[in-house]
Amino acid sequence: MSLSGLTAREILPADGVRGALVGRVWRPDVAGPSVVAIRADAAGTARAIDVTAAFPTVSDLCEARDPGAALHGAEGPDLGGLDAILANTPPDGRDPARPWLLAPVDLQALKAAGVTFATSMLERVIEERARGDLAAAAAIRAEVERLVGRDLRRLKPGSSEAMALKDALVAQGAWSQYLEVGIGPDAEIFTKAQPLSAVGCGADAGLHPDSHWNNPEPEVALAVTSDQRIVGATLANDVNLRDFEGRSALLLGKAKDNNASCALGPFLRLFDGTFGLDDVRRTTVTLEVTGREGFRMEGASPLAEISRDPEELVEALMGRTHNYPDGALLLLGTMFAPIQDRHGPGLGFTHAEGDRVVVASPELGRLVNRMRPCDACEPWTFGVRALMRNLAARGLQ
């Protein structure tokens, strides 16, 4: 399906540009990216203001004492209206001489928390038992629910009640590595992708061509500084290959980290007087998948149902034993593990090429991508070395 026709009104948060919205735009005239503040002009039109002279990278901005206030106070040249930039963002028919939108972070480590919602935790157990076989999942799902139950949302990971359940399941031979990180004392934190490799709103997102059982994972991602401050949030699609991960947890890297398999955006909303961590805790993330054959799937994920608080997950991410000098972006996990039949009875959900995926929340806007094989997506060629050289040539380091 086409990604053309995206507008600023469609992707901005419900309160428009009232918040501290930072993004990144590729500037062909300087052959590199710019950090931009999204603001309204006198006519109310959303525009991209280049603040790279003050903050060469989004990582630099996040490390400021008060990033939201710093962004509100930064000035720079106007790169044009957001509508025009969005119109030039999809790879089909792009004019390489005009700016387009990128993912809203750069040097930060791209990390993710797994098995943080009870629903998706049970689906991971099912994947493991099915050994990546989609056709076997339905029968295994019924057996897992019989043993474990459906509603584990009130169970605090690491609590005495959780450990008692673990002992009971071990005795029945039903324990799983996914239950270990879902209700055990230690959270699962893994590397989703490399810095600068994520794709933004309006871009193609990638699926490994050898995967036959996969799904989107709509999530909220937190921007975390090198000294462990949570300073903002964005939307994410942690594209996942259920067949690869189900065959073996040691294939997690192949299941998660492929070309264009991490989508972020549309913007990073920094904390200020309009938005903070409690707003993140209260938000609901929605998912919409539309296929070229008319298939449609929708869902909603209240972040309030997460089993570990966002601050707890950040504490598991970094601290005395894990340092991230450029900061990190932490995907908080998803309760979505779609089981709606698509390609036949009992076969559940898997993507088809061309699916249009929309991840949304009122406070963070709408992240829109099209699914394609990862080897057909735009290749990732602009890495950290290229960024450093480009900024140096522009006198911005």
Secondary structure, 3 states (H helix, E strand, C coil): CCCCCCCHHHHCCCCCCCCEEEEEEEECCCCEEEEEEEEECCCCCEEEEECCCCCCCHHHHHCCCCHHHHHHHCCCCEEEEHHHHHHCCCCCCCCCCCCEEECCCCCCEEEEEECCCHHHHHHHHHHHHHCCCHHHHHHHHHHHHHHHCCCCCCCCCCCHHHHHHHHHHHHCCCCCHHHHHHHCCCCEEEEEECCCCCECCCCEEEECCCCCCEECCEEEEEEECCCCCEEEEEEEEECEEHHHHHHCHHHHHHHHCCCCCEEEEEEEEECECCECHHHHHHCEEEEEEECCCCCEEEEEEEHHHCCCCHHHHHHHHCCCCCCCCCCEEEECCCCCCCCCCCCCCCCCCCCCCCCEEEEEECCCEEEEEEEEECCCCCCCCCCHHHHHHHHHHCCCC
